[in-house]
Amino acid sequence: MMESAAKPSTPPSFDLQTYISRYEPSSETRLQRLLFLGHHFHGSFLAASADVHHGSTTPAASAAAREYERLAGQAFQMAVDQMKETGNWRRYLEEFGAVLPNAAASTDIGSGSGNGDSGNDGRSADPESTPISSPLRTRSDSHQHQHQGQPLPQQGVLHHQHPMSHHQTYDPAFPAKAKRESQARLDTLEARLATAQAHLVRESIRTALLALGEFHKRRGDLREAWRRVWKSREYVSVGGTVLPGGTGGGAEMMQISLLLIEIGVDSREWAKVHDTIARIEHTPLGASSSSNNSNNHSDPLYRSKLRAAQGLAQLSSRNYLEAAKLFTSTSTDLTHQFNSVISAEDIATYGALLGLATFHRHQLHEFILDGNFKARLELIPTLRTALMHYSRAEYGPCLQLLGEAEKEWILDIHLHSHVGGLMERIRDRCIVQYFTPYSSASLVTMGKVFGFGVEEMEAVVCRLLSGSDKNGRHNPDSGGDGADASASGGGSPTLLGEGARINALDKTLSVENPRSVNKRARRRARVMAAKMGLQFERNAEAMLLRMACLENGLVIPGDNRRGGRSNRKGFRHHAALAERAVTDQNICHIEHDPRYDSDTSEDEGNVAMEVEDYDMNIGYQNDF
């Protein structure tokens, strides 16, 4: 997806101000999204500039380069403003390349090896000891790196590549000033924590730890923020619900759990997100939040916030079906209340797109088009129209609208790496459902509907018949409309059904008559049964002959081990034949159908010929 967006033919139309206003102004997710957009637009600007330098001096290419440069500069400017407002000097140094990311982490304030409960914890670095060099502009290095085909960073920066320096001027005074202010603020918070611990006031200790967690979160030290907030669970006021590691009231524990989830999402620690939600769901707090019982200490949207966060975790694990169910089951009352993690537009986009890629048609109507989630579709009119086209089996207009919206989805920090696979899955489902009512269809007509040439359409259909992905690898998770067969929406590898064939000469796709398929299966089962009966008869005759020879003393003494192995081998062979016959009969589900009675004599003749050939080829070497 990134490559396709890197060489535009027309200038992009993207309202950055409207997009970023969906998120809390000082949140980490807003900063991460701004940096992600800045890097993306910077890479697109370099690609468009390269096209112009190589002779593609069309007005559209030049306008696209200028627009991408403007968007990148705007995104980086907003990111710098937020970093200066929150005092996030470490991320500032990383983005400009003035200090290595690991070095910034090692010299960070308050991230030492202490336990975080004393006033001297974590002050292992002098705020003035970190060298702050003036970053060099490395436009040529970044340009060369882009043309080598290496992807742009999504978070953080490679040591030899600093896109922000192309659009913003480095301010050497900000890191030093921010360090001094951060150190002063940290000393105050640590002193408050030490005082609370000295007086053994649980409420004061919890408040001081949460304040430290918020402080570290605002300045980008998510690991230290998680440690502080997790520690505060042990000091929740006594008298409420009980959670592992601490006891406390519902409102305080809700606040702590949501803060832990927010930090886990921002740091992409999805295992921690799963663990936090699992702990909540197995406690009285989780049970009370799932019920309709609300009081003055509970958040009515608490359950919806948990579902939205869990949906992001499932999306990152590519469990698209579970993620779609979680997003579509969130309350429509959840709008801006959780915008430090996810916005209302994000929930609508994720739920609708994942549902379109994984849900059955009846599930699509139940959960999205006709359910409570329908109200969220007003926020995404393009995707709402595409869903209506899909429900009316108008697959061409549906895919066309999705292709237009794909340009915006690759700008989403959580969705961009999944857009290609989801679009391919949706297209495959449309092709399968388009062909389902027919016994034969022209590949030329199908190509016109889905926007493919004849050869491309034939290649796509071949992949659907073989159940492999676009790179030729077997894809067990690809499914037609039976999308809920697995966690990711998988189904049978042969998507177009048994008996589907491609006529390469006529360029048609056809499926064999079900009657012929059933007739061939019946014949295969009867031949197997006849062979099994013939083998049983020969084995019985051989056993009787051997017993008669033993009774009349006609057996010549010799090595019994060879005969034993031979008999055991013959027994295993016969048992395998019997098992295969039973298995084939179970798979075929053969039942008597009077429609095939007219072909009985011909089938019996064919079966008899096959059994006769089998009888002539088999010998007694496995029986003696």
N, C-alpha and C positions, 0 to 999 in steps of 0.2 A: 504493500500500500504506500509506503513511504516513497518508493521509486516512482510510482505513478503520479504522486502529487508533486514530485520534485521538478517536473518539466511541464508547466502549464502552457496552454495555448491562449488563454484569456486571463485577464487580471482577476484575482479572487474577490468575492464579495463577502466580507466577514466583519461584523460589527463587534470589535473586541470589547468596547465599553459595555455594551448590553450583555455580552456573554459573561464577563467577569463580575458584573454586578450581582449575579445570582448567589455569590458566595460571601461569607463573612469577611469583612475588610481585613482583619488581622489574622486570619486563619492560615495554617500551614498549607492546606489544600489549595487555597487561592494562590499562594506564592509558587507552589509546585506547578500549577497549571500555567501561570504566567511564564515561568522559565521553560516549561515544555513547549509552549507556543512560540516563544522567542527562538528557541533552537530549531524548531520545525520551519518557521518562516525564514530564518537565516539560511538553512540548508536549501530551501526553495529559491531564495534570492541568489545564492551562489550558482545553482544549476541554471536559472534563467539568465544570469549574467554570462555564464559560459556559452550558452547558445548564442547570445548577442555577439560575443567576441569571436565566435566561430563562423559568423556570417549570417546568422538568422536575425537580421536587423529589421524584422517586421514590427509594425506599430504595436501589435498585440504582445509580442515578446518583450519589447522595451517597457510597455506599460505594466506588464506582469512583474518584471524585475523591480520597477520602482514601487509598486504596491506591496510586494513582499518585503522590500527594505523598510518601507514605512511601518508595516505591521510588526516587523521584528523590533524596530526601534521603539515603537509604542509599548510592546509587551515588556521589553527589558527596562524601559523607563518606569513603568508601573511596578515592576518587581524591585527595582532599586529603591523607589519611594517607600515600599512596604518594608524592605529590609532596614532602611534607615529609621523608619517609624518604630519598629519593634526592637531595634538594636541587634539585629541578626548579623553581626560582623563576620562570623565564621563563614556563612554561606556567601557573603559578599566577597571575601577573599578567594573562596573556591571558584566563584564564577569569573572573576577577573584573572585567576591564575597567579595571584600574588603569593600563594602558599599552597602546598600540596594538601589534598583533602585529608590524608592520614595525619599529616603534621598538624593541621588545624584541630583535628580531633584530640591528638595527644597533648596539645598545649591549651586545651579548652579549660575554661574556668568551671570549677564545681564538678568535674568529671573524674575525680581521683579515685583511689581505691578504698576510701573510707566507707563507713556504713551509713552515712548520711544523717546521723542522729546527733551530732555534736556541732558546735559552732565552728570548729576548725576543719570540718570535713571538706575534702575535695579541693582545697586551695593549694594545688601542687605546682601552679605556674604563675609567674609574675606577669601581670597584664602588660608590662612594658618590655618583657623579655623576648617576645616573639618578633622576629624580624619581618618587617612589612616592606617588601620590595615594590618598586613601581613596575607593574606588569607591562610587558612589551606587546606591541601590536603585531600579531602573527597572521596577517591576512593571507599571505602567500602560503603559509603552512596549512591553514584551514582550508584554503582553496584546493591545494594538492590533496589533502586528506579526503575532501569530499569526492574528488574525481577518482580516488582509488577504490571507491565503492564501499567504504566503511561507513556504518550507520552513525548518525549523529547521536550524542548522548541524550537520554531522556531526563536524567537527574544527575546533578554534579557535572563535572567537566573533565575531559581528558587533559593530561598535563601539558600537551603540546597544542591544545586547541582551546581558544577562548573567544567564542562568538560575541560575548557581551562587549568586549573591548572594541569591536567594530562599530558599535552603535552608541556606547556610553563612555564617558570620560571617568577614569579612575580617580577617586577622592582619597588620598592617603591620610587625611585627617580624620575621616569617619571611623576606621577600625580602632585607632588609638583612643578616641573619645568614647566610642561605644564600649570598649573594654573597661575603661575607668568607671563609667556609669554602671555597667553590669556588675563589676566587682563591688561597688558601693551598695547596690541593691541586694546583691547576694549576701553581703555581710549583715545587712539589716534583717533579711529573712532568716538567716542562720541563727542570729541572736534571738529572734522571736521564737524559733523552734527550741533553742537551748533553754530559754526561760520557761516555756510550756512544759518541757520535760522535767525541769527542776521542780515544778509545782505539781507534776503528775496529773495534769488536767487533760483528760482524753479528748475533749472537744477542741481545746486549744492546740493540742498536738496535731490532731487531724487537720484543722484549718491551716496550721503552719506548713504541714507537708503538702497540702493541696496548693497553697500559694507558691511553694517552691516548684511543684510540678508545672503549674501554669507559667512560671517565670522561665523555666528551661524549655517549655514547649514553644513559647513565643520567640525565643532566640534560636530555635532550631536544634536544640540538643534533645532529641526525642528519646534516646536511650536513658539518659538521666531523668527525664520527665516521667518515663514509665516506672522507673525504680521508686521515685518519690511517691507517685500516686498509688502504686501497688502497696507500698508501706503504710499508707494512710488507711487501708482497709482494716488494719488491726486496732484502730482507735476510733471506730464508729461508736456512737452512743449506745449504751446497753438498753435493751428493752424492745428491740424490733426483731426482724427476721435474722436467721443465723446463716452465715455463709462460711465456707472453708477458710480458715485463717483469721476469722474475726466475727464479731456479732454487732448488730446495729439496726437502726431504723431503716425503713424502706426508702425515704426520700434521700438520705445521705448515701445509701448504697447505690441508688439509681444514678446519682451524680457521679460517683466514683466509677461505676461500670461504664457509663457513657464516655467519660473522659479517657478511660483505658482503651475503649474501642476506637475513639478518635485518634489517639496516639498510635495504636496498632495499624489503622488504615493508612495514616500519613507515613509511617515507616515501612509499609508493605510487609509487616509481620503478620501474615494471615493466620498462621498457627495460633498466635496469641489472641487474635480476634475470635477464632473458633473456640478456643479454650475459655475465654471470658464469657461468651454467650452460652456455652454448654454449662458452665458453673451456675449461671443465672437461671437457666431453664430447669435445673434440677434442685431448685430451692423454693421455699414458699414465696419469695419475691417474684420469681418467674411465673409461678402459678397464679398469684394475685394479679400480675400485670396482664395475663392472658384472659382473665375473666372480665366481666362487665362491672365489677365492683370497683368504684373509684372513690377516693377520699381526698382530704385536703393535703395529704402527704404523697400522693401518687401522681405520676405524669400520664394522662390519658393516651399520649402518643408514644409511650415508652416501648410498647411492643412493636409498633411500626418502625421505630428507629432501629431496634434490634434486627428486624427483618431486612431493612435496607442495608445495614452494615453486613449482615450475613450474606445477602445477595451479592455484594461486592466481593466477598471472600470466595463464594462459589463461582463467580464469573472469572476471577483470577485463576481458579483451578480448572476452568473450562467445563464445569458442570452446568451446562447451559440450561438444561431442563429445570434443575432445582433452583437456579438463579431466577429463571422466568417466573416460577411459582412464588418465590419470595417477593419479587418486585411487584407482581400483580396483586399480591395479597396485602400490600401496605395500605393503610387508611388514606383516603383522599384528603383528609384534614392535615396530613403532614405535608407542608409546603416549604416555608423558610425556617422552620424550627430546628432543622438539622443541617443547615447550609454550611456549617463548618466541616462537614464530611461529604454531603451529597445534596444536590438541589432538586426541586420538584421536576424540572425539565429532564434532569438525568434519570430520575426514576421512571418517568414516562417513556423516555427513549430506550432505556435498557429493557424495561418490561415488554414493550411492544415489539422491539426487534428480536429479542430472545424468544418471545412467544411465537412470533412468525416463523422462527427457525426450528422450533421444537414441538409446538403444540399440535394435537389433532385439530381437525377443522371444527369439531364440536367444542373442544376445549378453547379454541380461539374465540368462539362466540361466547362461551360461558364466562371466561375469565377476563376478556378484553373488550370485545365489541358490544356485548350485552350486559356486562357486569359493572361493578362499581368503578373499575379501572377506566371505563369509557370516559369519565369526566376528565381524566388526565390527558386524553388524546387531543383535547383542545389546545394544549400547549405545544403540540407537534403536528401541525396541520398536514405537512407533507407525508409523514408516516401514517397518519390517520387515513388519508386518501389512498395510500398504497394498500393498507389493510382492507379497505372497502373493495378495491379492485381485486384483491386476492380472494375475498369471500365470494365475489361474483365470477370467479374463474377467468378474470381478465388478466392473464399473467404477463403479457407484454407491457401494458401500461404500468403494472405493479413494479416490474423489474426496472423500468425506465425511471420511475420516481425514486426507487431505492438507489439507483446508480447516481442520481443527482445529489441525494442526501449523503451519500458515502463520503463526499468531499469534506463534509462537516464532521462526520463521525471519526475520521482519522485524526482530528484535532483534539479528541477527548483522551485524557491521560489514562483512563481505565479501559477504554473501548478500542483504542487504535490497533492494538495487536491482535484483536479478534475479528475485525471487520471483514478481512478477506475470507476467513473460514466461514463466517456466518453468511456472507453473501453467496458463497459457493453452495452452502447447504440449502439456502432458500431457493436458489436457482434449480438445484437438483430436485427439490420437492415439487416445484412448479412443473418441471418437465415430466416427472412421474405422474402427477395428477392430470396433466394435459393428455397423456397417452392412455390413461386408465380406461376411458369409455370406448376406445377403438381397438379393433383387431389388427389394423394396419394404418400407418400414417407415413406421409412423405417427409423425408428429411429436409427437403427444400422448403416446404411449408413451415415445418417446425423451426428451421433456421430463421425464416423471416419473422416469426412470432417472437422468438427469443433473442434476435439480434446477432445471429451467428451465420457464417458461411456454411456451405454444405460440408466441407471437410471438417470444420470445427465442430459442427453439430454431430457428425459421425463419431468424432473422437470423444465427445462428451457422452454420447449414448454408449459407446464401447466401455467407457469407464464405469457407467452406471450398471452395465451388464456384468462386469467383472468385479464390482464392489471395491475398486481401488480409488485412491485419491488422484489429484492431478499430476503428481510426480511418479505414479505407477505403483505406489505402495498400497498394500491391502488395507482397507479402511473398514474395520468391523463396526464403527460407530455411525456409518452412513445409513440413513434410513429414509423411507418414504414417508407416508403419513402415519406410520406407527412409530412416532417419535419418542414415545415414553417407554420404549422397550429397555432402555438403559438410562443411566444417569445423564448422559450427554445427548440423549435423543437418538440412540442407535436402533437399528432394526436389522432386517435380513440383508446380507451383503448383495444379493441379486435384487436390485431395487425394482427392476421392471418386471419381475415375476418369472416363473418357470415357463420356458418355451419361447421367450422373446428372442428374435433373431433379426439381424441386419442383412438386407439384400444390397450388397455393394454395387451391383450392376444397375439396379433400378433405383437405388438410393431411397429405399423404404425401410421402415421398421415395422415388423409384424410379430404377432404373438401366435403361437400354435394353438389350434383348436383344443379346448379343454377335454373334449371327447377323445381326441387322439392321444393326448397325454395320459388320460386315465386308462385307455385301452392298452397302451404300451406298458404301463405299470402293472396292469392285471396279467398281461402275458409274461412279464418278467417274474412275477410272483409264482405263477403256475409252473413255469419252467424250473424254477428253483425248488418248488415242492416236489415236482416229478423227479428231479435229480436226487433230492434227498431220499425219496422213497426207493429209488433204484439202488442208491448206495447202501441203504439199510438192508435191502434184500440181499445184496451181495455179501455184506458183513455177516448176516444171519447164516447164509449158506456156508461161508468160510468157517464160522464157529462150529457148525454142526459137523462139517467135514473133519475138522481138527479133533473134535471130541471122538468121532468114530475111529480116527487113526490111533488115538491114544488108547481107546478100549481094545483094539485088535492088535496092538503092539507093532504098528507100522511106522512108528516115529524113530528116526535114527538119532541116537544121542549125539550132542554137539554143544557148541557154545550157546548157552541160553541167554546171555546178555544181549547178543545182537537181535535175537527174536524179540526179547522184552522191549528193547528200544523201538523196534519196528512196530510192535503192537501198540506201544504207548503213542508213537507218532501217528499211527493210523487212527487211534482213538481221538487224539487231539484234532486231527484233520476232520474227522466226522463230526465231532462236537462243534468245531468252528463252522462247518457247513450248516449244521442245524441252527446254530445261533444266528448266522447271517440270514437264513431263511425266515426265522421268526422276526428278526429286526426289520427286514424288508417288508414283511407283512404288516408290522405295526406302523411303519412309516407311511406306507401307501394308503392305509385305511380302506382296503378294498372291500366293497360291498356289492352284492348282486344287483345288477341294473338290467332290466328287461330290454333296454335299447341295444344291448350288445348280443342279444340272443341270436340275431341273424348272422353274426360273424363267428358263431361258436365252432362250426365245422371247419372253417378255414383256420381258425386259431388252433384248434386241436391238432390239425395236420402239421402246422408249423411247430407246435410244441413237441409233437411226436418225433419230427425230424431232428430237432435239437437234442432231444433225449437219446435218440438212437445214435447220433454222432458221439454223444458223451459216453454211451455204453461201449462203443467200439474203442474209444481212446483210453478208457480206464483199465487198469490191470489189477492183479492180485498181489503186487509186490509189497503193498502196505499191510497185507493181512497175514503174511507168513514170514 
